[in-house]
């Protein structure tokens, strides 16, 4: 197979090459969504190089040899969750392109927006997603966009081409190193505060984010991660998948969440390779608790014991309700004594902070300390100075090699989000004075949606949510600020509870012993099942206010 130009090398690929050389038969990825396909590190490397060579041959630049490959061309990846997604990402990077992973289950308008916004040159798809890819290509062309090609992946074909071309390593001999400043990936923000923005990350930033997590969470080649997260988001890609491959560990890709199946996997009566790590959003742990309650008493004991054998369980992407944490972690609790490690991060930064490795440092309501690759400060915008005192709120600003390069095609928005070289997260936090968590970062909420300004006071919606969840029968809550002529904003609470007759009067009465009067909700909306959230467990509070507390007509 001829290759125009040179295939690029980069940090993660070098790690995979090293693992393939040292332990070629070690399992890198097990694809549970597609018949339990097991891929070794040797096969992963071979598949990656074969697909990358095809991408360069078919879609690469025809310029000078040293400038061949995909010159940061945006390549959308639209495949069902499984092995083809990480394979496509690795191949796009190896060929010099910019990967834009898309969630298959998104509505057509969202896919259309992301394909058009990224100015994609190519959509890589599988057989199942081929019709949607073709539909998108037609729409983009009709709307005056660039011609968007389609490439349907077939693993047998990829491997046949690899055999035809000989040793895949030969294709990388003398390859020009991919410089760290090159663009690697575009992930779209969740859109909870506005239209999703394309967050562009450099190769050097990806390497920084991933290596810092491997260090902080002590990944080893003997780890086996059960992966139930979407592969279009920071949590699923940069927090879970890539560090596993960086460390030479194994990952089981599950297509979707299945509570009973997860408990059975942890019990592991089939004597498979034990699961050692599991990451989820708070909603995942809530659903696991519900699934645990539906088991027989004997199964409940086995399930909790299975959970206790994992070495690490992490919760992130949204605040962990104290009720969930308590049910999971308390003595004799569902989690079998496992204490959840809470972390804090953003699409633009990777993981910023995490609670301590030791159980005693995993304190409720806190997100811990910055990772080794992150500098963090709290900034008082009104006083225009850094906050160093404990319990004094300030906006979280971060800097370091893991920070994103830009919002795609939004230079003014990008510039606005930086302050003297520090990225403004938009979150408000304090350094904790609590004895058990002294100096840890405690997030009060988003400045735009979680800080409620009522009667001259700045209230933390997250603080109020935690207190409400301590009350009897509370299952889920979202606290919001509702516009009010007299107070500016008043506190509203959207609640899921086992107490269907709960009233605002009863709620206020029960909260008086725990909250200052001006923090107690004045409006109440009860939901059945759960409060509307996106795929990462986040609530769009601006939309929630409109839906739950519509303005009264005059």
Protein Blocks (a to p, Z undefined) as FASTA:
>chain_A
ZZehjddddfklmmmmmmmmmmmmbcfbdcfknooiacdfklmmmmmmmmmmmmmmmmmc
fbdfklgcjehiacdddddedjklmmmmmmmmmnopacddddfkbcfklmmmmmmmnopa
bdcddfklmmmmmmmmmmmmmnopacdddddddfklmmmmmmmnopfklmmgopacddfk
bcfbdcddehlnbccddddddfklmmmmmmmmmmmnopafkbccddfbdckbfklmmmmm
mmmmmnopacdddfbdcfklmmmmmnomnopacdfbdcddfklmmmmmmmmmmpcfklmm
mmmmmmmmpmbdcdehiacdfklmmmmmmghiannopacddddddfklopfbdcdfblkl
mcghiabjadfkbccddddfklopacfbghiacddddedjkbcfbdehilklmmmmpgeh
iacehpacdddfbfklgoiacdfbjfklmpcceehiacdfklmmmmmmmpghiabdcddd
dddfklopacddddddfblkbcfklmmmmmmmmpcfklpcfbdcddehiacddfkopacf
klmmmmmmccddZZ
